[in-house]
């Protein structure tokens, strides 16, 4: 079964405003990719982050248009503008926290790799495993809280309409909201990846509820084997029972895979973070004119 994780289905209008066509095309491509991809794998999430980069590049082009700037400047007091800015703050906060998660995972992976290279006669293996396990539990707990926060933020970004029904303004606000919603969707996929092992996703009430609603569906045993965090948790648990050479070698391979996984996610988050800052700064500059 294909895994899916999206906040809502984006329904694009049959007739788009000329200035928003490129953004809507990118949204449509990202929506099409997301509906057929496996959101439970790191590779899929990296592709989603890459798609967000392209989406924000199109948003930047939209915000650089003189007609868009003039329009948003004239309607800077609209409630919908405040909602968009509030949403961007939440995305920046969560992106920053998630980047910190990535950095800490890498630090623990390096400590484990160093301890495993020293092998026997050194208590650093047990210490490093205990430290990683403690951090992992806290990260999962914090990630679950962030998922709930994103769900709450997502419900607030479509609550009001521009008072003046200028078709250009309506089109611009609509696509900016859809970009924010899509960003939240992909961030939630990443947080679910960090918070809930594939093998235990149906045991967490929030994810279980989302699965029944069609928001997220986990794949079969194939994806469990491809989940880098699951793989490390499993091999470290086995290593605690006996530090045999074969288990140490297996742990080293799993840690290498997790290192590559985290570096990819970290790179994608860094790029999206920079674009989030640029987009927010552009909107603030426009409405302050």
C-alpha positions in Angstrom: 0.0 0.0 0.0 1.4 3.4 -0.9 2.1 5.6 2.1 0.5 9.0 2.1 0.8 11.9 4.4 -0.8 15.2 3.5 -2.7 17.8 5.4 -5.4 18.4 2.8 -6.0 17.8 -0.9 -5.2 21.0 -2.8 -7.9 21.8 -5.4 -6.5 24.2 -8.0 -8.9 26.4 -9.9 -9.8 25.6 -13.5 -8.9 29.2 -14.5 -5.7 30.6 -12.8 -4.6 34.2 -12.6 -1.6 34.7 -14.9 0.7 35.7 -12.1 0.1 32.6 -10.0 0.3 30.0 -12.8 3.9 28.9 -12.1 3.3 28.5 -8.3 0.1 26.5 -9.0 2.0 24.2 -11.5 4.6 23.5 -8.8 1.9 22.9 -6.2 0.2 20.5 -8.6 3.4 18.6 -9.3 4.2 18.3 -5.6 0.6 17.2 -4.9 0.8 14.5 -7.7 4.2 13.3 -6.4 3.0 13.2 -2.8 -0.1 11.2 -3.6 1.9 8.4 -5.2 5.1 8.4 -3.0 6.1 6.7 0.1 6.2 9.3 2.8 7.6 6.8 5.4 11.1 6.8 3.8 13.9 9.3 4.2 14.5 9.3 0.4 10.8 10.3 -0.2 11.0 13.1 2.4 14.2 14.4 0.8 12.4 14.6 -2.5 9.6 16.4 -0.8 12.0 19.0 0.6 13.5 19.4 -2.8 10.1 20.0 -4.2 9.5 22.7 -1.6 12.7 24.4 -2.7 11.4 24.7 -6.2 8.0 25.8 -5.0 9.5 28.6 -2.9 11.6 29.7 -5.9 8.4 30.2 -7.8 6.9 32.1 -4.8 9.9 34.4 -4.8 9.3 35.2 -8.5 5.7 35.9 -7.7 6.6 38.3 -4.9 9.1 40.1 -7.1 6.4 41.1 -9.6 5.5 44.8 -9.3 1.8 44.0 -9.7 2.0 41.6 -6.7 3.9 44.0 -4.6 1.5 46.8 -5.3 -1.5 44.6 -4.5 -0.2 43.3 -1.2 1.0 46.7 -0.1 -2.5 48.1 -0.7 -4.1 45.3 1.4 -1.5 45.0 4.2 -4.1 45.4 6.9 -6.1 42.4 5.8 -6.5 39.6 8.4 -5.4 37.1 5.9 -1.9 38.7 5.7 -1.5 38.4 9.4 -2.5 34.7 9.2 0.1 34.1 6.4 2.8 35.8 8.5 1.9 33.8 11.6 2.0 30.6 9.6 5.5 31.5 8.3 6.7 32.1 11.9 5.4 28.6 12.9 7.1 27.0 10.0 10.4 28.7 10.7 10.3 27.7 14.4 9.6 24.1 13.6 12.1 24.0 10.8 14.8 25.3 13.2 13.9 22.8 15.9 14.0 20.0 13.4 17.4 21.1 12.1 18.6 20.9 15.7 17.3 17.3 15.9 19.3 16.5 12.8 22.5 18.0 14.3 22.0 16.1 17.6 21.4 12.8 15.8 24.6 13.2 13.9 26.5 13.9 17.1 25.2 10.8 18.7 25.9 8.7 15.6 29.5 10.0 15.6 29.9 9.1 19.3 28.5 5.6 18.6 30.8 5.0 15.6 33.8 6.1 17.6 32.9 3.8 20.5 32.3 0.8 18.2 35.7 1.3 16.5 37.4 0.9 19.9 35.5 -2.4 20.4 35.9 -4.3 23.7 37.7 -3.2 26.8 36.0 0.2 26.7 32.7 1.1 28.5 32.1 3.9 26.0 29.9 1.6 23.8 27.4 1.1 26.7 27.6 4.8 27.6 27.1 5.9 24.0 24.1 3.5 23.5 22.5 4.8 26.7 23.0 8.4 25.6 21.6 7.8 22.2 18.6 5.9 23.6 17.8 8.7 26.0 18.1 11.3 23.3 16.0 9.3 20.9 13.1 9.0 23.4 13.1 12.7 24.0 13.3 13.5 20.3 10.3 11.3 19.6 8.3 12.9 22.3 9.2 16.4 21.2 8.5 15.6 17.5 5.0 14.3 18.4 4.3 17.7 20.1 5.4 19.5 17.0 3.1 17.4 14.9 0.2 18.5 17.0 1.3 22.1 16.8 1.5 21.9 13.0 -2.0 20.4 12.8 -3.3 23.3 14.9 -1.5 25.9 12.8 -2.7 24.3 9.6 -6.3 24.7 10.7 -5.8 28.5 11.1 -4.4 29.4 7.7 -7.7 29.3 5.8 -10.0 31.0 8.2 -10.5 34.4 6.5 -10.9 35.8 3.0 -9.8 39.2 1.7 -12.4 41.8 2.3 -12.1 43.2 -1.2 -12.8 40.5 -3.8 -10.1 41.5 -6.3 -9.4 38.4 -8.3 -5.7 39.0 -8.4 -5.6 39.4 -4.6 -7.7 36.3 -4.1 -5.4 34.3 -6.4 -2.2 35.4 -4.6 -3.6 34.8 -1.1 -4.9 31.4 -2.2 -1.6 30.1 -3.6 0.4 31.5 -0.6 -1.9 29.6 1.7 -1.6 26.5 -0.3 2.2 26.8 -0.2 2.1 27.1 3.5 -0.2 24.1 3.8 2.0 22.0 1.6 5.1 23.0 3.6 3.3 22.0 6.8 2.3 18.6 5.2 5.9 17.8 4.3 7.2 18.9 7.7 4.7 16.6 9.3 5.9 13.7 7.2 9.4 14.3 8.4 8.3 14.6 12.1 6.4 11.4 11.8 9.5 9.7 10.4 11.5 11.0 13.4 8.8 10.3 16.1 7.1 7.1 15.2 8.9 3.9 14.1 7.2 2.3 11.1 6.8 -0.9 13.1 5.0 0.9 15.9 3.1 3.6 14.0 -0.3 2.1 14.7 0.3 2.2 18.4 0.4 6.0 18.6 -3.2 7.3 18.8 -2.6 10.4 16.7 -1.0 8.6 13.8 -3.6 5.8 14.1 -6.4 8.3 13.8 -4.7 10.0 10.8 -4.3 6.6 9.1 -8.0 5.9 9.4 -8.7 9.3 7.9 -6.4 8.6 5.0 -3.9 11.3 6.0 -1.1 8.8 6.6 -0.8 5.1 5.7 2.3 3.1 6.6 3.7 0.6 4.2 4.5 -3.1 4.7 7.5 -4.8 6.2 9.6 -3.6 3.2 9.6 -0.1 4.5 10.3 -1.1 8.0 13.6 -2.5 6.8 14.3 0.8 5.0 13.6 3.0 8.0 17.1 4.1 9.1 16.1 5.1 12.7 14.2 1.8 13.2 17.3 -0.1 11.9 19.6 1.6 14.4 17.2 1.2 17.3 17.0 -2.5 16.6 20.7 -3.2 16.2 21.6 -1.2 19.3 19.0 -3.1 21.3 20.7 -6.4 20.1 24.1 -5.0 20.8 23.2 -4.3 24.4 22.7 -8.0 25.0 26.0 -9.1 23.5 28.8 -7.2 21.7 29.6 -9.9 19.2 31.8 -9.0 16.2 29.0 -9.6 13.8 26.6 -7.4 15.7 29.2 -4.6 15.9 29.7 -4.8 12.2 25.9 -4.7 11.6 25.6 -1.7 13.9 28.4 0.1 12.0 26.5 -0.4 8.7 23.2 0.8 10.2 24.9 3.9 11.6 26.5 4.7 8.3 23.1 4.4 6.6 21.6 6.7 9.3 24.4 9.2 8.9 23.7 9.5 5.1 20.0 9.7 5.8 20.4 12.6 8.3 22.8 14.5 6.1 20.3 14.4 3.3 17.4 15.6 5.5 19.7 18.2 7.1 20.7 19.6 3.7 17.0 19.8 2.5 15.9 21.5 5.7 18.7 24.0 5.4 17.6 25.0 1.9 14.0 25.2 2.9 14.9 27.3 6.0 16.7 29.8 3.9 13.8 30.1 1.5 11.3 30.5 4.3 13.4 33.4 5.7 13.6 35.0 2.2 9.8 34.6 1.6 8.9 36.1 5.0 11.3 39.0 4.5 9.9 39.7 1.1 6.3 39.8 2.4 7.3 42.0 5.3 9.2 44.4 3.0 6.2 44.6 0.7 3.6 45.4 3.3 5.8 47.9 5.1 6.1 50.1 1.9 
